[in-house]
């Protein structure tokens, strides 16, 4: 079959799709990702075919400018900026994707849950689609807080009322996106979306979060599947200066791909590790200049990119902004975490870190070197954190991963 992928234009979502796509290609299928021209190099580096759309309003060079602007924002400002970007992407997908899908003979779609246009386009073309939850699952339940909050899980009436209010606020924030979808659904004679869940697949909804790392769920559909991280060896080997490791236990630090220009946070990480018997490895994804990267105290090992899983297998602890891919890779290696959430769903992921006991959370507003140093000692010296991380590691090993996901997709389509 020829599968088409509908994904947000960020590597944290495209990398899991790349792993899944390579697995499907190995089984004889064809896999293409449709998006704005700037994504061609990233998609092709994942071994997938690329189909360019959106040239009229997303010309070459526009995505790096948008991501650079986004990297300077945090909190609600970043959320508002992201919503407008999603609105523009939704318009592009609804306008351009149907013809591209027809012209390229795509048989079925693999749709990221955070790209609601994908399900609508699939309905319009009458082709099957599967929903992939590469971020936290957006499926709503009265006892589960909205995924853009750091609220703790509670089962009392007050918490349920708080959650309902949060979801109502979410609907209001997302109105620019739903208005675009409503306009196209009317144009295509499709029924209105009654709830956000109406845009999810009725064949399979697949989450790369393992069940052991989610809050208790009571209302998921039978076709929802926890499969664990979607990982498969990348076509290109990422170089790393292994010879510079000095034998001390490793602390791995990453702020992902959208927040990696925040040099003050990296500097705080380095200051906190001063005087501790650990070697700090920082990966910044190209977000820092060479002079900045070489100025951190304590002479940490700083690289633009690293083979994350390979480094984490040697790590004792992860410092992170609570991006889902870094968190899942750490837990897949049984490594506990300290999270400093910044924006988006990171507070919600951090809340799950606290709930499962696999690490600690430091609010960005309270972050300083001494507090982080104390927390590093706490997590590194208390074996319960690593023990609970090992529990989730076992859950991930038993969840199916990319092979189980490909099996599911082949079964339902």
N, C-alpha and C positions, 0 to 999 in steps of 0.2 A: 504494500500500500504506500501511498504518498501522504505523509503526515505533515500538516502545517502547524507551526508554533506561534501562538500569540502571547507575548511576554512584555513586561515593563522594560524600558530601555536601560537597564542597569545590570552590571555583571553579577550581582548577588542573586538575581533571578535567572539570568541567562546561563550561568555555570551549571546549575542543576539540570536545566533543560538540555544543555550540551551533553552531560553525562547520560541522560535518558535517550537523547537522540543517537548517540554513538552506540548504545545498546541495541536500539531498534535497527540501526543501519547494519550492525553485525548479524542481525537476524534476517537481513535481506530486504528491509524496507528502505524507503527514501524519506528524508526528513529535511524540511525547509523552514526557516524562520522569516517572517514578514515584518519589516519595520523600516524606520527612517534610514537614509543612506549612511549616516555616521556609524551605524552598528556593523557594517559589513566586515571590517577587519576582526572584530571580536567574535562574531558569529562564525566566520570561516576558520578562525583559530581553534574553534571547538569541534571542527570537523563536519559542520553542517552546511547545507546550501543556504544562500541568502537571496531573498526577493525584496527588492527596494520598493517602497511605497512612500507617499507623503512628500515627494520632492517639491511640491508647490508651496507648502507651509513649513516644512522641516528640512531646509536645504543643508548641504554639507557644511559643517562647522557650527551649526546651531546647538547640537547636543552638548559639546564640551563647554560652551558658554553657559548653558542652563545648569549643568552639573557644578560648574565653578561657583556660580551664584548660590546654588543650593548648599554647597559646602560651607558657606559663610553664615548660614542661618541655623537656628535651633529653636526648639519649642514650637509654639503656635505659628510663628512666622514661617518656619520650615514647612509646617503642615499646610498652611494656606498656599504657599508657593507650589507644593506638590499637587494639591487639588487642581490648581489651574493647569499644571502640566498634564495631569491625567485627563482633564477636559479636552485639551488640545489633541492628545493622543487618541482619545475616544472618537473625536470628530474625524481624525485621519483614518482610523481603522474602519469606521462605518462607511466613509466615503470611498476609500481606495481598496480596501482588502477584498471585497466581494469579487471585483473583476480580476484581481491578481490571483485569487484562489481558483476561479474558473479557468483563467488562461493557462495556469500551471498544472492543472489536473490534480489538485489536492483533493483527497478522498475523505479526510477526517482532520479535526483540529484538536490540538493539545493546548488548553487555555489556562493561563495563570489566573488564579482566583481574583487577583487584584486588577485584572483587565476585564471589566464587565462587558466591553464591546464584543469580546470573543464569542460568548454564548449567543448574543443577538445576531451576529453575522452568521454563525452556524445555523441558527433557526431560519434565517432568511434564505440561506442556500439549501436548506433541508439536508444537511450532512451531519453525521454524528460528531460529538465532541466529548472530551474528558476534561474535568477540572483538576488542575494541579495546584496544591497549596504550598508554594515555595516559601511563603511567609507564614506567620501564624494563621491558623484557620479562621475565616471570618464568619463561620456558622454561629448563629446567635442562640444563646440560652439565657434564661432569666438569672441563673446563678453564676454565669461566667462574665466577668467584666469585659467591656469593649477593648479591642486589641490595641487601642491607642492610649490606654491608661495604664498606670502602674498600680491600680487598685488591687488589694489582696482578695483572695477567694474567700467568700463567706456565704453561708446558706440561710442567713436570717432575713426577715422581711425588709429590714432597713437596707441591706445590701442589694436585694432584688430591686427595690425601688430606685436605688442609686444607679444600678445597671440600666434599668429602663430609661432613666433620664439620660444616661450616657449614650445609649443607642439613638435616642431622639435627637440629641445634639449631633451625632454622627450623620444621621440622615439629612439634617439641615446643612451641615458642612459639605456633604456630597451632592447637594442639589444641582450645582452647575453640571456635574457629570450625568446625573439621572435625567436632566432636561434634554441633553443631547441624545441620550438613548431613547427617550420617549418620542422625540421628533422622528428619529429613524424608524422606530417600531411602528409608529402611525403611518409613515410613508410606505412601509413594507407590509401593511395589513397584519401586523403581529399584535397579540393581546398585550396590554400594559403589564409591566413587571409589578406584581403585587407586593413583593418583599425583595430585599437584596438576594435572598437565597434562591429566588426564582431565576436568577442568572446562572446558577450552578448546574452542572451536568446531572441528569437523572440516570446516567449509565454508571459513572464512577467519579467519586471525589477522593483524591489521593493526597495525603499530607506527608511531607518529609519530616515533620515533627514526630518523634516516637510517642506512643501513648503514655509512657511513664513520665514524660516531660510536660504533659498538658494538665490543666485542671480537670477534675472529675467531670465527665460528660454523660448526660442522660438522654439527650434528644437528637443525637446524630442519626442520619438516615442509614439504612442497612448497607447502602452502596458507598459509605464513607470508609476509607482504609488508611490506617497509620502504617507507613512503610519505612520510616526512618530516612536518614539523609540520602539524597540521590547523588552517588559518587561513582565515577569510573575513571581509570587512568586517562589523563589528558594527552592529546597528540604530541604536545611539546613538553619537554622536560624543563622545569624551572631551575636554573643554577643557584647554588647556595654555597657559601664559604664554610664548609664543614670543618675545615682545618683550623678555623678560628674558635671553635668551641674548646673551652679550657678544662672541661671535666666537672665543673660545678653543676649543681642542679639548675635546670633552665626555668626561667619565667618568660613566657611568650606573650607579647603585647601587640594588639592590632586594633585599629579603629575602622576596619572595613574599607570600602571603596568610596563612600560618599562623605565621610567625616574625617578623612585621613590627612587633611591640611591643618588640623588643630594642634599646632606644635606645642602649645602650653600644656595640653593634656599629656602628650608624650614626654615633655620635660618633667612634669610632675611624676610620671611613672619612673623616670630615671632617677630623680632625686629620692624617691621613696625607697629605691633599691640600694642606695648608698649604705655601706656598712653591713648589708645582709650577705650571707654566704650563698648568693645566687648569681648566675649570669643572665642578664636581661637581653633578650632578642626582640628587637622592634622591627616590624614590617609596616611600611607606610603607603604602599601602592602608588608611589610616585607623587604623593601629596606634599612632600617636603623637598626643599632645595638641598643641595649637597652641603652647603655651609651650615644650614640649620641642623641637618641630620648629624653632622660631625661635632656639634657644639654641646650635646647633651652631657651632663655630668656623669662620672663613673665609667666612661668609656663602654657603653653598651654596644652590642653588635647590631647595627642598623642597616637594613636592606630595603630596597624598594619592594621586592616580591620574595616570597619564600614558598617552598613546597610545604604547605601548611600542615597536612597530615603527618608528613615525615618528621617535621620539627616537633609537632605536638606529641608524637610517640616518645620523645625524649624529655618532655616538659613535666614540671612538677605543678605548675600553676599557670593560668591564663588571665591576663588583664585585658578587658574588652569593653566596648561600648554596648555590649549585648546585642550585636548583630547576629541573626539567627544562624547563618552558616558557620561563623567562628564558634558559636556556642555549641552547635551540634557536632562539629569536628572535634572540639575539646572533649565532649562527653563520649564520643565514639572511641576516644583514646583513654577514657576514664580519668580525665584531668579536671580538677575542680576549678572554679572561676571566681574572679572578683569583677563585678560589672559596674560601669559608670555610664548609665543610659543617658542619651542626649536627646533623641527625638523619635518620631514615627512610632513603631511598635516596640522600640527598645525598652521603654519602661515596663511593658507587659511581659516581655521576655525575661527581664530582670526579676519581675515578680515571681515568675515560675522558677527561676534560679533559687530564690529565697524559699518558695513553697516546697521544692523538692529537697532542699538542704544540700545542694551541690556547690554552694558558694555563698558569697556575701554581696551586698549591693551598697554602693556609696553614691548618694545623689550628687550630681554635678556641682550644685551650689555649695556643697560641703566638702568638696574634694580639696585636700592639701596633702603635702608630702608626708607629714607626720601621721595623719589619720590613715592614709593608705599604707604606710609602713606597718602600723599596728595591725591593720586588717590582713596584710600579707602574713605577718607572724601568726595571727589567729588561724587563718585557713591552712597555712603550711604545716603548723604544729598540731592541729587537731585532726586525727585520722578519720573522723566521721564524715568530713567533706569528701575525701577521696573514696571512702567506702560507698557513699551514696552515689557518687559519680560512676563507680564500678557497676552499680545496680542498673543505671541507665545505659551504660555501655553494653551490658548483656541484653537489655531490651532491644537496643539498636541492632545487635548481631542477629536477633531472632525476628526482626520486623520485615524482612524481605528485600529492602533496599531497591536498587535500580533494576535488578533482575526480576524481583517480585512485581515491581511496577510495570515492567514491560509485559510480564505474563498477564497481569490484570487488563492492560490495554488491549492486548491481542484477544483476550477472552471476550471482552464486552463489545468490541467493534468488529 
